[in-house]
Amino acid sequence: MTATPGPSSSEPKAIRRLSENLINKIAAGEIIHRPASALKELLENCLDAGSTSIKVSVKDGGMKVLQIQDNGCGIRKTDLPILAERFTTSKLSTFSDLSRITTYGFRGEALASMSHVAHLTVITKTKSDACAWKASYADGILVDAKTGQKSEPRPCAGNDGTTITIEDLFYNTPTRLSALRSTSEEYSRILDVITKYAIHNPKVSFVCKKAGSPSPELSTPSSSDTATAIRLLYGHTIAKELLHFKISSKEKQRAEDAMDEDEPDDPEGWTAEAHFTNANYQAKKFIFLLFINHRLVESPRMKRSFEAAYQSILPKGSSPFMYLRYPSVTPGLPFPILTHTSQSSDRSTTLLTGGIMGENPLPKKRSRKERDVSDGEEGGDKEEGTSESAEEKRKTYSHHKVRTSLQDRTLDSMFPVPNPSQAPAISDPAEPTPTNAPPKSREIGESECFLTSVKNLRKSILKGKHRQLTEILEKHTFVGIVDLEKCLSLIQYSTKLYMVNHDALAEELFYQLGLRQFGDFSRIKLEPAPSIRTLLQIAVDAEESTKNSNLTKQQIVERIETILVDRREMLAEYFSMTITETGLLESIPLLLRDYIPNLDNLPGFLMRLGPRVDWTSESDCFETFLRELAYFYTPMASASEDQHKAERWQIQHILFPAVRRYLVAQKSLLDRDIVQVANLPDLYKVFERC
């Protein structure tokens, strides 16, 4: 480690250990962000304790008092002295236990964090105890609530279970306290958390009320079911339009076998379940509840994909309700394709699209005639002496013909061009390449890197590879851009036509190219070098969310600028992003030769590097930085017609060839970014019936 020199001296500053109290307060800030996050940790502890009844009491949005009472197994008196110390837990004892964890929490940091930023009191009783025990904590240590001196648990009256009270949250961290919203908004966040856990745990009774209020604002019975819980918490309007769908790994495996016979079976099974509204339900806000392995998860990308799927069946401005639980026991399994079968039709109406499978994914026995046709396609050129009857057997029918030449017409060429000089030229392979032909890019090799974090990130890409989808993208033929603003393009593979989200492909491609060239990037020199502060000022002024921040716009600019300037050596070494000591941006990394990102988006890119890059962890830092860099490189539709033409050219002639050459297609792309829209043999069958 190298010490950082001081601003007014050439002598390095002394390196010293942080105090244990400061370390714990920093750690607490990473876990407890607001009353709702504290409640989430406590709710999960209650559920881990086997509770069937959970009662929550709130005062001043949880900032003054947040109390949660359960009827679970309780805490032993002998465990109370270390209850609020960091990394004390009953849920694991050896490293191998991590692979068998079935509880919500296991590190033992939640209560410790709360004791460092609030006054924490615990009243608990096990079934074998004759009385309950009360304990108060400060900075992880048992203390007397009045004097603050070290103390022991005291006997008191109480029921079986545990009651935890948090008072004066963030009383000793005023900066964190000032960042909270109004008491009403914090209370609404608390209600939202309880509502979601009540939906996911219908067998548990949940009650929430404000302190001093005679009646609760939220109440659910025990031994209920999911549909009843949704009706009680979200109303009859949603309940009467609710659809229920369930799928298991066995059903999905049968469908995938048709696409990829070499794909191994899942080592363990899973079952996914969804409750979602039909086309009759319309609301202004999309309600999306997602639980993976019984944990509440926020996934903006999944949320956007489901919203996109509903756009075709709901009026503009309307949104659905969806609750999805995916209790997978094998990490990294792809999400299932959700479909709903209509009562009036034997065809499956895909509401939540995201696959590349055809209408009939299961293989079926071929007839002799079909085998002859297939064998004829694979036979190659006709040998001399072959009889006419044999040639007839090798005949390729029209509906089995595949376009293999990139010189054939594209979608754009089918529309009239105002100026003939703007029409794309089609070159003869024997002739010299014209000036407007796509450039021949050089091979991008993988840089040599010995960092374990980078090696692991590269391995994760290979681990998430979908073999069939990668083959489709490697051998596809570009058809054309359907909608530049919606980022939709058509590609062909074999006799199938696919609609793809070229922005999603581009973002994943540029992330992988960034990881591929880590530490060995070419540079885009910026001349004259712009000021980072000026660029940040432009982005912050245009960003609406900064209005709700407790920091002024100038403070936000200065904070992000300090982050980037302080890390300029690392940014230059690993990412070829050169920043001077005075804050001038001299260069940015070049990910793909002949592809220049839209520099109008440079201010926004720099602004996002502040809050969206995890600068505290090496692996997370590299991944989040490269994700933001990839997002900056992703083509985005502009207002100018001239820029539209340039973007279309780059997408067709640079982006898709690079996708064909470098992209390792991830299974996640199947969720929403590539959909089969036509199959030539099926289209011929339709016309035969007409």
Helices and strands as residue ranges (DSSP letters): H 20-31, H 35-48, E 53-59, G 60-62, E 65-70, G 77-82, G 95-100, H 110-117, E 119-125, E 132-138, E 141-143, E 154-156, E 161-167, H 174-178, H 183-200, E 205-210, E 218-219, H 226-234, H 236-239, E 242-248, H 249-259, E 271-277, E 287-292, E 295-296, H 300-310, E 321-326, E 338-341, E 348-352, H 368-378, H 388-393, G 398-400, G 412-414, G 420-422, H 452-463, H 467-474, E 477-483, E 488-493, E 496-501, H 502-516, E 522-525, H 532-542, G 544-548, H 553-566, H 568-575, E 578-579, E 585-590, G 599-601, H 602-609, H 618-633, H 641-650, I 651-655, H 656-662, G 667-671, E 674-679, H 680-689
